[in-house]
Structure formats: C-alpha cells, structure tokens
Amino acid sequence: QVQLVESGGGLVQAGGSLVLSCAASGRAFSDYAMGWFRQAPGKEREFVAAISRFGGNTDYTDSVKGRFIISRDNAKHLLYVQMNSLKPEDTAVYYCAARYREYSRDRREYNYWGQGTQVTVSS
C-alpha cells in the first residue's frame, strides 16, 4: 500500500510558476515509477509527466515539454513537478500516481493515486 498526498497548488497568473509536491508513504518509494496527471472540468484525466524509479528517465506530454520538469527525491519519498510559463489551459486538478516498476502514460495502469491539488492559471 502506498499513500500519496499532493501539495503546492494555487492561483497563479499566466506566465508564472508553481512547484507541486507529492509525499509518499508506505511501501518502498523507489519500487514505483511516478506520474503526474491532470483533470480539467468536463474533461478526462490526462497524462502530464512521468519519471522512472530512480529518476533516470522522464516522459512529458507535448503540451508541457520545455515548461514542466518532473523530479523525485527517493530519500525523502517526494515527487515534484516544476511548472513554468503557465497558461490558462494548464488549469486543472493535478494528481500524482504510483505504478509498480515501470511508468506509463495510461492512467489505468497506475496502482495508487493522491487526492489532487487545484492549479488555476488566470489570464
């Protein structure tokens, strides 16, 4: 069992930055690849970024490439996403998720989810 708790969301103006954190507890954090997903009102939850178990590999959806950076600190059981040059279309609830061993872009393949944190980008 893995428990995930996101933090760091809020209201920011377009062009601004935010850092989201995800604190993990329970089983060995390094056993899990991690992902960030987001869900805007009326839309399906979509993949944002993912990172391998020890941080050597990352993946981003095209719309955030060059603006978002995913990272992790296995010693502290923390996952991060640095979000720069934010746009109104980035407004959503952001979720972190854990998948045993390998990461995926498919939300159905993740085993554990946090409760989400709201990010609102004003124009």
C-alpha positions as CSV (number, residue, x, y, z in Angstrom):
1,Q,0.0,0.0,0.0
2,V,1.2,3.5,-0.9
3,Q,-0.4,6.7,0.3
4,L,0.1,9.9,-1.8
5,V,-0.5,13.4,-0.8
6,E,-0.1,16.4,-3.2
7,S,0.5,19.9,-2.2
8,G,1.6,23.2,-3.8
9,G,-1.4,24.1,-5.9
10,G,-2.9,27.5,-6.1
11,L,-3.8,30.5,-8.2
12,V,-1.2,32.0,-10.5
13,Q,-1.1,34.4,-13.3
14,A,-0.3,33.3,-16.8
15,G,3.4,33.1,-17.3
16,G,4.0,32.3,-13.7
17,S,5.4,29.3,-12.0
18,L,4.4,26.7,-9.4
19,V,6.0,23.7,-7.8
20,L,3.8,20.8,-6.9
21,S,4.9,18.2,-4.4
22,C,3.7,14.7,-3.7
23,A,4.6,13.0,-0.5
24,A,4.6,9.2,-0.5
25,S,4.3,6.9,2.5
26,G,4.0,3.1,2.8
27,R,6.0,0.7,0.7
28,A,9.4,1.5,-0.7
29,F,9.1,4.6,-2.8
30,S,11.8,3.5,-5.2
31,D,9.8,0.4,-6.2
32,Y,7.5,2.7,-8.0
33,A,7.6,4.8,-11.1
34,M,5.7,8.0,-10.6
35,G,3.4,10.1,-12.8
36,W,1.6,13.4,-12.8
37,F,-1.9,13.6,-14.3
38,R,-4.4,16.4,-14.5
39,Q,-8.1,16.8,-15.0
40,A,-9.9,19.9,-16.1
41,P,-13.6,20.4,-15.6
42,G,-15.6,18.3,-18.0
43,K,-12.5,16.5,-19.4
44,E,-10.9,13.2,-18.8
45,R,-7.9,12.8,-16.6
46,E,-4.8,13.2,-18.8
47,F,-1.1,12.3,-18.6
48,V,1.2,15.2,-17.9
49,A,4.6,13.7,-17.0
50,A,6.3,10.6,-15.6
51,I,9.6,9.6,-14.1
52,S,11.3,6.2,-13.7
53,R,12.0,4.6,-10.3
54,F,15.4,6.2,-9.9
55,G,14.8,9.3,-12.0
56,G,16.9,8.4,-14.9
57,N,14.1,8.6,-17.5
58,T,11.3,11.0,-17.8
59,D,8.4,11.5,-20.2
60,Y,6.2,14.5,-20.9
61,T,3.1,15.2,-22.8
62,D,3.8,17.5,-25.8
63,S,1.8,20.4,-24.3
64,V,4.1,20.8,-21.3
65,K,7.5,19.9,-22.8
66,G,10.0,22.6,-22.2
67,R,7.8,24.1,-19.5
68,F,7.4,21.4,-16.8
69,I,10.1,19.4,-15.1
70,I,9.4,16.3,-13.1
71,S,11.8,15.1,-10.5
72,R,11.9,12.9,-7.4
73,D,13.9,12.5,-4.2
74,N,13.8,8.9,-3.1
75,A,15.5,9.5,0.2
76,K,12.7,11.9,1.2
77,H,9.9,10.0,-0.6
78,L,9.0,13.1,-2.6
79,L,7.9,13.7,-6.2
80,Y,7.9,17.1,-7.7
81,V,6.8,18.9,-10.8
82,Q,8.2,22.4,-11.6
83,M,5.7,24.2,-13.8
84,N,6.9,27.2,-15.6
85,S,5.4,29.6,-18.2
86,L,1.9,28.5,-17.0
87,K,-1.0,29.0,-19.4
88,P,-4.7,29.2,-18.6
89,E,-5.1,25.8,-20.3
90,D,-3.0,24.3,-17.6
91,T,-5.8,24.9,-15.2
92,A,-6.8,21.6,-13.7
93,V,-6.7,19.4,-10.6
94,Y,-3.3,17.8,-10.6
95,Y,-2.8,14.2,-9.3
96,C,0.3,12.2,-8.6
97,A,0.2,8.5,-9.1
98,A,2.4,5.5,-8.5
99,R,2.9,2.5,-10.7
100,Y,4.9,-0.5,-9.7
101,R,8.2,-0.7,-11.6
102,E,7.6,1.0,-15.0
103,Y,5.9,4.2,-15.8
104,S,3.1,4.6,-18.3
105,R,1.1,7.3,-20.0
106,D,-2.1,5.2,-19.3
107,R,-3.8,6.3,-16.1
108,R,-5.5,2.9,-15.9
109,E,-2.1,1.3,-15.2
110,Y,-1.3,3.2,-12.1
111,N,-1.9,1.5,-8.8
112,Y,-2.1,4.4,-6.3
113,W,-3.4,8.0,-6.5
114,G,-3.3,11.1,-4.4
115,Q,-6.4,13.2,-3.8
116,G,-5.3,16.0,-6.1
117,T,-4.4,19.7,-5.8
118,Q,-6.0,22.5,-7.7
119,V,-4.0,24.7,-10.1
120,T,-5.7,27.7,-11.5
121,V,-4.0,29.9,-14.1
122,S,-5.6,33.3,-14.7
123,S,-5.2,35.1,-18.0
